[in-house]
Amino acid sequence: FHVHRDAVVLARLRDELAGVEAPERLAKLPYLGAICQETLRMNPPVPIVLRRLDAPLTVAGQQCARGDVVGIAVSALHFDPDVWPDPHRFDPQRFLDRRPSPFEYTPFGGGHRRCVGAAFANYELAVVLGSIVAATTLHLPEKWDSPPRSVPRGIAVVPDREIILQA
């Protein structure tokens, strides 16, 4: 959605993809990787990361006891304007200009309990997106003026409506 909504992003991606045929090379392209990271920032696959405390902890002045369950609302973290200027704007350049800390960007959770499939998911996202953009010319219908929202489905999220691209 975001790539095909922004002609500048799409053109820059097409330039980077030009001449790259091997799928394994796609996952190493910096701008394609930045697009994937920005997509996951704006649409994290899991909306909240929960942990049961094994020791007391104070969070934002709130005392939490051992055994309490605390959570990180990933979207609140990913849309914090103190960390991400103009957070509702799709801007892959953010990930080329700097590398966010695990306390700023965590689409797959963090620490030793981070999603075991995160590396594969990132690789797959880059290969699929790169392959589709390199092989086809698609565009969004005129009616698509706002991005779909993420809605919960099980522990993950899905778009609240279909995203239809036309050839």
Disulfide bonds with the S-S distance in Angstrom:
none
